[in-house]
Amino acid sequence: MAIKKLPSTGDAPRNTGVPASLVAGGAADSAGFPWAGRTFDHHETAFAGDDGTTPEALKLAVARLRDAAAFHRQGSVLAPGASGAPGISGGLEALASAHTEALLALSAVRVLIPLLAEAGDFGLTPEGRTVEKSQELSIVTVGAPDGRRVMPVFSSVDAMRAWNPEARPIPVPMPQAAVAAAQEETDLIIVDPGSPDSEIGVRRTQLEAVAIGARAVPAWADAAVAEAFHAAAIGDARVRQISIAPADPEARLLEAEVAVIVELQPGLERASLEELLGELQQRWAASEVIAARVDSLRLVLR
């Protein structure tokens, strides 16, 4: 499946963030064109008639994910023994299915890439006034709490306006956005940042699946991942059990992807605990399965 790189102005993505002076609710984009009544007819025939609202299939899939996450939370996210192995609880199974279906729905829709105008070269008029000679459009990336770059995209014009009223929406198929993120070594994509009801994230380990429309099983529901974490402590008398659970059940990139729950033997001294954690981290880092399938993890000691 050949997917072209995201069309751009030629500028490399940069961590521009959002200017603090911007106030949501503007009636026009950065070029001064009003939003009302606009469609994307001029962005190729694939988007003819698109009025900039959230695709219904994506809206329903994200709503199901929210419902599954709420049901899961009622059953204790970090219950002892929760794991990604076959036979997981009904709540976890439903949540895993909702994650997979939401990413599949996302891979089948168009999203809006925000472009922000940045000041270009300046010059002087014959009267001595300073004027802007040019203006550049830049694809935006923002910083995640862990320091990685995140590409924001949007399901609707309204969601983009709430985030930054001066951004210009460029419609592209979501697979194309996923390929662009991978090419630019941007690990994460966040859809509708700042809109809790529709916000959903795509992690480094899910970019390929979204790009080709494949099913992506969450790492915490992957039996091979659970086994890799379990195998790292086999024969270690200091560890009673290792299990995994979702740390970010709503898939909003608010937390690490996987909670790794290490149940310790009682009475473990501090020095022995520090030694154990160092050894476990080395073993996990050496695991090809964990490296390939787990985006990020949070350690929980018990």
N, C-alpha and C positions, 0 to 999 in steps of 0.2 A: 504494500500500500504506500504509494508515494505521496508525501505531504510536503508542500513547499514551506520554506521558512517564513515566519511571520513577516508580512510587509512592514517596512519601517522607513523612517526618513534617512537612514544611514547612520544615525547616532547609536552608539553602544548603550545598552541599558545602564542606568546609573541610579545610585541610591539618593534620589532627590527628596523623598519624603513628601509631606504636604505642608506648604507654607502656613504658619500659625495664623497669619492674617486673614486667611480665607474663611468666609462664613457661608455655611450651607444655605441653599434656597435660592440661588441665582436663577434668573429667568433666561439666561443665554449662556453659550459656551465662551471659550476664551477668545473667539473671533467676533463675538458680539451677535451671533446668530441665535434667534429664539428657538427653544426646544419644542414649543407647542406645534403639533401638526406634522412633525418631521418623521420621515421614514428613512430606510437605508437603501432606497432604490438605486442610488448612485454608486453603491459598493457592490457591483456585479449583480447579475440576475439572481444569484442564490439567495439574496436578501431582499428581493422585491416584495413589498407589502409588509415587511417586518416593522412593527410600530415601536419596537424598543421595550416591550414588556417581557417579563420572565416567561420562558417557555413552560407550558402547563405541565409537561412530563417531569421536568426538573423540579418544579414547585411541589408536586405531589410526592416525588421521591424524597426530597429533603424533609417534608412534613412527616413521612413515615419514619425516617431516621430519627427525628426528634421524639416521636412517640415511642420508638423502640428504646432510645436512650433513657427516657423517663421511666419506662417499665423496668429496665435493667437497674437503674439506680435504686429502685424500691427493694431490689433483692441484694443490695450491698455489692458495690463494684469490686471491692477487694476482699471478698469472702475467702477464708482459708481454703486452700485446695482448688480455687478457681484456676482453670488452665485452658490452653488452646488445643487440647487433645480432643479426639472424637469422644462424644458423649457429654459435651458441655451442656450446661443447663439450658432450658428453653429460652430464658431471657437472653443469654449470651448468643445462642443460635439465631434468635430473631434479630439481635443487634448486628451480628456479623452479616446476615443476609441483607439487612437494610443498608449497611455500609457498601456492600458490593453493588446493590441495585442503584444506589445514589450515584456512584461513580460511573456505572454504565449509562445512566440517564444523562449525566454530565457530558460524557464522551459523544453523545448523539445530538448535542445542541450547539448553537452559536453562542459565543460570549462577546462581551464588549471590552476591548483593550483601551485603557485610558491613556490619552496623550496629553501632556502638559506643555504649554508654551513656555519657553525660557528666553531670556533676553539674549540677543545676538550682539552684533557689532554696533557701536555708536559713532556718530559723526557730528559735525557742526554745519549748520545752515549758513548762508552768506550773512545772515543777521547775527551770527554768533550763538544761536540756540542749539542745545544738544538734542539730537533726535536719534531714535533707534533705526538703524539701517536694515536690520534683518531680524528674524525671529526663528528659533529652532523649535521643533517638536521632539520631545523625548519620551520614550517608553519608560514607565516608572517601575522601580523596584523599591521595596521598603525593607527595613530590618526586622527580623524575628527576635524574640527575647534571647535566643541562644546565639545571636550574631549572624545567622545565615540570611541570605537574600530571599525575599518573597516577592513573587509577581502577583499584584492584585488584578483581578478581572471581575467583570460584573455580568449578572444575568439580565439586568434591566437598566434603562436610562435613569429611572428614579433612584435605584440603589447607587449608581455612580454619582448622581447629583448630591445625594446625602453625604457621600464621602468627600467629594470635591466638586463644587458647582462649575469650575472652570475647565475641567477635563473634557476632552473631545472623545466621543465614543467611536471606536473603529471595530466593526463587527468581523469576527473570524470564527471558523469552526473550532470548537474546543480542542480537538486533536492537534490542530495547527498551533494553538497556544502552548500545548504540552510539549510539542517538539521544540518550539522556540525556547521554552524555559530550559529544556535539557541542553540545547545547543549553547545557551548562554551560561550554563553551569549555575542556574538558579534552582535550588533544591525544592522549593515549595511554591505552590500556587494557592491563593486564597480567593474564593469566590464571594463577592458581596461583603467585604470587610466593613464592620461597623453596622451591619444589619443582622441582628441576632437570629431573626426568624428564617433567614435564607442563607446565612453564612455557612460555607463548607470548604474544607481544605483538601488539597491533593499533595501528598508527600512524595519525596524523592523516589521511593520504592514503588510508587503507583503511577508515575508519569508515563511509563511505557504502555501500561494497560489502558490508560485513558487515551493515549495516542492511537492505539490500534483497536479500541473498542473491546478489549478482552476483560474477562472477569478477574477482579483483584480481591483475593481473600485477605482480610485484615491480618496483620502479623500475629496478633494475640489470639486469633482463631485458627492459626496454621499449625497442624500437628507436628510438622518437621521443625518449626521454630520452637515449640514447646519442648520437644525432645532434645534439641540442641542446648537449651538452657539447662534442662535436667541432667544431661550427660556431663556438663561441666563440673558437677559436684558429686558424681558417682564415686563412692569409696571414701569420701571426705567425712570423717566422723563429726566434724563441727556443724554439719548441715543436716537438718532433718528432712527438708523438702524444698524444692524450688518450683514455683508455679508462675504463670503469667496471666494478666488480665488487662482489659482496656483502660488506659489512663486518660484518654480523650474520647469518651463515648459519643459525643455529638460531632466528632470530626471537624472541629473548628480551629484546630492548631493552637488550642489554649494550653495544652500540656504536651508532654512527650507522648509518643504513640502507645508504648507498652509499659505497663507496670510489672516489674520483675520482683516477685515476693519471695524473699529468702527467709525460711523458718529455721532459726538457729537452735542448737542444743542449749539447754539452760546452763547458766554459770560461766559462759564464755568470757574470758578476760579481755580487756580493751586491746592489748597488744596482739592477742591471737585473732581478735575480730578484724583489726586493721590488716593483718597479714592475709587473712582469708579473703577480704574484699579485694585486695590487690591481686590475688591469684585468680579470683573469679573474673575480674575485669579483663585480665590478660587472656584467659581461656575464651571468654566471649568475643574478644577482639580477634582472636585467631580463627573463629568459626566462620566458614564461608557462608553457611546458611544464615546466620545472624547478620552478617555484613550485607548480604544481598537482599534480605527480606525485612529487616527491622530498620526503620528510619531513625528512631530515637527511643530511649528507655529511661524509666525512673525507678530507682531502687527503693524497695520497701522492706524493712527488716522487722522480723517478728521473733 
